[in-house]
Amino acid sequence: MMNACMHIKKICILLVLAAWIPALFPHAAECAPRAVVEKQRHDFGTAYAGSKVFYTFDIKNAGDEELVIKSVRTG
């Protein structure tokens, strides 16, 4: 019973700290990179096997830090 009580206290303390951290460092979120993609989808229509289709997505960094794109995937 005592271990369960201590476990709950630890969780409560962690939740309080997690809620306070953004308040202590409000500029951290403002300084982060932020990817902005106006058009997030593109319909290529009918594409035949073996054909190559291309489309360029414009990605802008609206944040203050460097935006690093490590990978992309199709939907």
N, C-alpha and C positions, 0 to 999 in steps of 0.2 A: 504494500500500500504506500509506503514511504517513497519507494522508487518512482511510482507513478506520479506522485505529487511533485517530486523534484523534476521529473520529465516535463510536466505541464508548466512549471515555473520557468524552466529553460526556454520552452517554446514561446511563452508569453514575453519573456525578455527579448528574444530574437525578433519577434513581431514588432515590438515597440521600437527596437533599434532600426529595423528595416523601414519603418514609417518615418523615423527621424532623419535618416541619412540624407534623403533628397532635400529636406529642409535645411540641413547644415551646409550643404554644398549645392545651392540652387544654380550656380553658373555651370556646373558639370554637364547638365543636359543641354545647355545652350551652346557649349563649346564642342559638342559631339558632331561627327559627320551625320548628314541626313540626306539620303537619296530621294530624289524627286523624279518620278517617271510619269509624264503626262498621259501618254498612251501606253497602257500596260498589256494590251492584247492586239494581235494582228491576225486577220483571217486571210490566208493565202488563196482561198478558193480551192479549185481543183488542182492538185499537183500530181503529175503522173510519175510512176516509178522511174527512177533514174534521172529525173529532172532536178535541177538545182533552183531553189527559191531563196531570195534574200530579203531582209528587211532590217533597217537600222533603228534601234530604239535609242532615243535621246535620254540620257541620264544626267541629271544635274546635282551637284552637291550644294545643298542649301544650308549646310552647317559651317562651322568655323575650323574644323579639323580635317585632315586628309581623309578622303573616302577611298577605301580599298575594297574592290570587288574581287572576292576570292573564287567564286564560281557562279555559274548561271545554269538554269535547267529549263526545259520546256514544260509546259503545263499539260 
